[in-house]
Amino acid sequence: MSERENDALRDLVRKTYAETATAGGSCCGGGGTAKAGGCCSGTPTPPAVAAETLGYAAGDAGAAPEGAYLGLGCGNPQALAGLRPGETVLDLGCGGGFDCFLAARRVGPSGRVIGVDMTPEMVSRARENARKGGVENVSFRLGEIEHLPVADASVDVIISNCVINLSPEKGQVFREAFRVLKPGGRLAVSDVVRTGALPPALAGDGAAYCGCVSGAVTVQELEALLRDAGFSTVTVGIKSDSAAIVGQWLPGSGVENFVASANITATKE
């Protein structure tokens, strides 16, 4: 795609998630209908229950400041990251800060967490959540994940939850991730992969792109992008409960037949 087309997609995604941030709630509407443009758990259930359907532990939703969980995501990168006290963690596309706040508990006072998001409304929301929750070892920065406002070799772990698929330049995202990781650093991501050819109605639909569907690449393409960026020990595993998660995003579209939620890990040797 051309740079103009890439920018148009970013603007569409930014507008969609700005609306989610200012609405102060999930991208899901009542009755379980997912609004156009959200990597959404798809259920109008309480945050604690919705988070558990994505693989979070009981109590995780309540452990973050109120308003941090927005019903976005397709998995739990925390379960993949193996965070340790004192580590520096970077969250790509941090949204309201939910995963950042969980990571902050795991790395403790001696560690720190950085959240990056390209949507000003999301960054403002995350910062307010940190203030309300009195969480001091997190910071939130406005920026694109293709051009991270983070120093070289300064991060131990990168996490992300259903965001990289929204980038029209995924190779650049992984090159930036590799740049900011320390030697021996690791990537732990929950995201979607394409498992079949999308019908034209979905492939060209802006709502499907913002909804983490039409921007997904295949497992093979994803693995190649990670290796081309310099990563090793690359693993991409489709979640066994993927259909239950993805099938709620665009009800009636059969989207679960074309994309799947996956656990993605890689290391920087």
C-alpha positions, 0 to 999 in steps of 0.5 A: 500500500502507498503511504497515503493509504497507510495513513488513511488506515491509521486515521480510521483506527485512531478515530474508532478507538478515540470514540471507544475511549471517550465512551468510557466503556467496552466496544461492545453494545448491548445484547452482545453486539460488537460495535463496528471497529473494536477488538472486542470480547463481544459480551456485555458482561461485567469486566471481571467475567469478560476478562476471564473469557480472554484468559485473565485470572480471576481478580485481574480486572478488579486489580486494575484501576476502575475504567482501565478495562475496556473490553478490548483484546483477544487474549492475555499477553500477561500469561505469556510474558513471565514478568519478573520483579525489576523488569521494564515492560513496554505495551504496544497499543496500551489503550486504557492501560489495563495490561500496563497496570497488571504488569506494574504489579508483577514487576513491582516498585523496582520495575517500570511499565511504559504504554504507547498508544497513537490515540490521544484520548486513550493516552489521556484515559490511561494517565487518568486511570494511573492517577486515580489508582495511585500507580507510580511505576507506569507511564503513558506516551503518545506515539505510533507503534511503527515509530516508538518513542522509546530508547534503543535496547531499553526494554526487557519485555514487550507485550501487546493485546490485539493491536499489531494486526491494526498496523498497515506496516507490521514489519516496521512494528517488529523492527521497532520492537527489536530495536527497543528490546535489550539483548535477551529481551522477549516479545509476548503478544496476543493477536489475531492471524488469518486462517482463510481467504476473507470474503470480499465483503470483509476484506474491503470493509473498514469496520472489519479492519478496525475490528481486528479482522481484515488486517490480519496476516497468516501464521506463515507471514507473521513468522517471516516478519518476525524473523526478518526483523531479527527475532529468534525462537518464534512461536505462533500458536492458535488458541483452542478457544479462539472461535468462542472469542472471535465469533462474537466480534462481527456476529453473523459474519462467520469471521471465526472461519477466517481469523483466529486468536493466537499466542505469539512469542519471540526473543532477541538473542 
